[in-house]
């Protein structure tokens, strides 16, 4: 479940493994993801990105132009997600995503994707998770989360593909993944049976 992953430390890659629990501060930011945004973390104009960088520096408690404190911000976001306060988590994470070096931003993007999914902003969450996977292809938890997001979007085939990739990366969860795949597909023959039943009911109504 995404709620459990939100409270757990990211794992599965060098950059993601650096995220540890710590206190952080929250700040509002106009540049926030909304449902359906494409390239969500990379679409800001240069001027807006510069403003976001300054905001992120303030959030992280460092001087302007300094790199955001990724472990502190990730730790704070985990606390907020565990408390079911995803909007505040996005306020903490989004400016830092824009300000941090891309290669170090995987943990921020992952946590923000969880927060967006909790707010039913599934399309924006999927975009961020794809970016996390691009940065850390072996991060199985990102593939699992992407499968859940695709399921919420009604994209069953893509959800199955994400589950398969997670199982490849972590063979020990292959049985669980297979059970999840089964839940995405209707039982074999159910569609035909349902159609026959519907046609039968239609015929009965016509006879009346």
URURFEN-V585290 format. One record per residue. RES is the residue in one letter. PSI is psi in degrees with one decimal (999 if undefined). Layout:
<<RES | PSI> <RES | PSI>>
//
This chain:
<<X | 145.9> <X | -33.9> <X | -38.7> <X | -40.8> <X | -30.2> <X | -29.8> <X | -8.1> <X | 152.9> <X | 135.3> <X | 146.9> <X | 161.1> <X | 5.1> <X | 161.5> <X | -45.9> <X | -42.7> <X | -32.7> <X | -15.3> <X | -10.1> <X | 117.7> <X | 163.5> <X | 138.2> <X | 168.6> <X | 149.3> <X | 179.0> <X | 156.2> <X | 147.9> <X | 145.0> <X | 155.0> <X | 130.4> <X | -35.1> <X | 84.2> <X | 148.0> <X | 148.6> <X | 160.2> <X | 130.9> <X | 0.9> <X | 133.9> <X | 142.2> <X | 47.5> <X | -36.1> <X | 1.4> <X | 10.0> <X | -4.6> <X | 139.3> <X | 164.4> <X | -42.4> <X | -43.3> <X | -37.7> <X | -37.5> <X | -41.3> <X | -38.6> <X | -37.8> <X | -41.5> <X | -40.6> <X | -41.0> <X | -38.0> <X | -38.4> <X | -41.9> <X | -43.5> <X | -7.2> <X | 30.8> <X | 171.4> <X | 162.6> <X | 137.7> <X | -9.8> <X | 157.8> <X | 133.9> <X | 150.1> <X | 90.1> <X | -48.6> <X | -40.3> <X | -43.2> <X | -39.5> <X | -42.4> <X | -42.7> <X | -41.0> <X | -36.0> <X | -42.6> <X | -42.7> <X | -40.4> <X | -37.9> <X | -32.0> <X | 6.8> <X | 47.3> <X | 62.7> <X | -33.3> <X | -39.9> <X | -34.6> <X | -40.9> <X | -39.8> <X | -34.3> <X | -41.7> <X | -38.4> <X | -49.6> <X | -32.7> <X | -35.4> <X | -42.2> <X | -30.1> <X | -28.6> <X | 150.9> <X | 136.5> <X | -40.7> <X | -17.7> <X | 1.6> <X | -0.3> <X | -49.1> <X | -37.1> <X | -44.9> <X | -40.5> <X | -48.5> <X | -38.8> <X | -37.7> <X | -40.6> <X | -43.7> <X | -41.7> <X | -41.1> <X | -40.0> <X | -22.5> <X | 10.8> <X | 22.2> <X | 67.9> <X | -38.2> <X | -44.2> <X | -37.6> <X | -42.6> <X | -40.9> <X | -43.8> <X | -40.8> <X | -36.9> <X | -34.6> <X | -39.1> <X | -43.9> <X | -35.3> <X | -39.5> <X | -38.5> <X | 78.7> <X | -25.4> <X | 6.4> <X | 92.5> <X | -36.1> <X | -33.1> <X | -39.2> <X | -40.3> <X | -44.4> <X | -39.9> <X | -36.6> <X | -42.0> <X | -40.0> <X | -43.7> <X | -37.9> <X | -44.1> <X | -29.9> <X | -2.6> <X | 21.2> <X | 73.8> <X | -41.1> <X | -42.2> <X | -33.3> <X | -42.6> <X | -40.4> <X | -39.8> <X | -39.1> <X | -42.0> <X | -40.6> <X | -39.7> <X | -40.8> <X | -35.0> <X | -40.1> <X | -31.6> <X | 82.5> <X | -24.7> <X | -15.0> <X | 12.7> <X | -39.5> <X | -43.6> <X | -41.0> <X | -40.5> <X | -39.4> <X | -39.5> <X | -39.1> <X | -40.7> <X | -33.8> <X | -16.7> <X | -21.2> <X | 139.8> <X | 153.0> <X | 145.5> <X | 129.8> <X | -8.2> <X | -38.5> <X | -44.4> <X | -41.7> <X | -43.2> <X | -39.9> <X | -40.9> <X | -40.2> <X | -42.0> <X | -41.6> <X | -36.8> <X | -43.8> <X | -37.5> <X | -40.2> <X | -39.1> <X | -42.2> <X | -36.3> <X | -37.8> <X | -32.5> <X | 999>>
//
